[in-house]
């Protein structure tokens, strides 16, 4: 299933670089390892265990988010133009410091 994958780097308690992979849609499903590929492999195992446990206990399995390609297909470019106009008119802020 195409669940979103978040891969991040962090330092463990000894200051060593580690990798963490997780699926935001699946609560508690994450994995840590020394390399990104190892973290992703462990994430696959954790995801399969989570889904299997949910199915065996009769609980619902969270549905994956739609892909970015699918989500982007529904964007209305006219709305984006209006949003840019609002920023230029200073009716809303884009959160960035103004250019000099």
N, C-alpha and C positions, 0 to 999 in steps of 0.2 A: 504494500500500500504506500502511496506517495505522501507520507507524513513529512512535515517540515523538519529539517535537521539543522540544529544550531551547533556549531563547533567553535570552541573557544580555548584560548591558552590561558594558563594560570600558573602560579608558583605554589608548590605544596609547602608544608611546614618547614622543610629543610632547604627551601629556596630553589628547588629543582623545577625546571619547566615541565609542565604536564599538559595534557589535552583532555577536554571534557566535551562529550557529545550528548545531545538530548533532543527529545521530541516534545515541543511545548504542548501539543495536543494530548499527550499521554502523561498524566500526573505521576511524578516519581520515576519516570523512565529516563535514565541517564547512565553514562559510563565514563570512566576515567582511565587513561593509559599514558604511556610515555610518547606514543606517536599518534598522529591523526588517524591513520588506517587501523591501528589497534583499537582506538576508541570507537571508531565506526563499527568494527567487527563486534565489539562487546555490546554496542548499542543494538545491533541486530538481534543478538541473543536476548537482551533485556526486553526489547519490543515483543519478540515472539512469546516470551514467558508471560508478559503482561497480558497480551491478547488471549493467550491460551487460558490463563487463570480467570479472566473475565468471562470467557465463553463457558468454561466449566462450572462457574458459580452462577450462571444465568444473568450476569450483569451486562449492560450495554457496552459496546466498544466504541470509543469516540471516533467520529468520522473525520477523515483527513480534510484539511483546508483545501479549497480549490487552488490549482496551480496559478502562478503569477500571470502566465499567458492567458488563462481563462479569465482571471480577474481583470486584466488590462483590456481585454476585448470589450468590456462594458463601460470603459471610461468615455465620458462625453467631453471632447476637447473644447467645446463652447464654455463649459463650466470652468475648465482650467483657465481659459482666457479671462473670464470674469474674475476669478480669484486673483490672477496677476494684476488686473486693473485695480481691485480693492487694495492690494499691497501698495501699488504705485500711488494711489490716492491717500494712502496712510489711514485707511479705514480699518485695516487689520494688519497685523505684523506677521512676517514669515519666521520670526525668531532669530533672524540674523542681524548683525550690526549694520546700520546704513552705510552705503558706500560713499566715500568722500568725492 
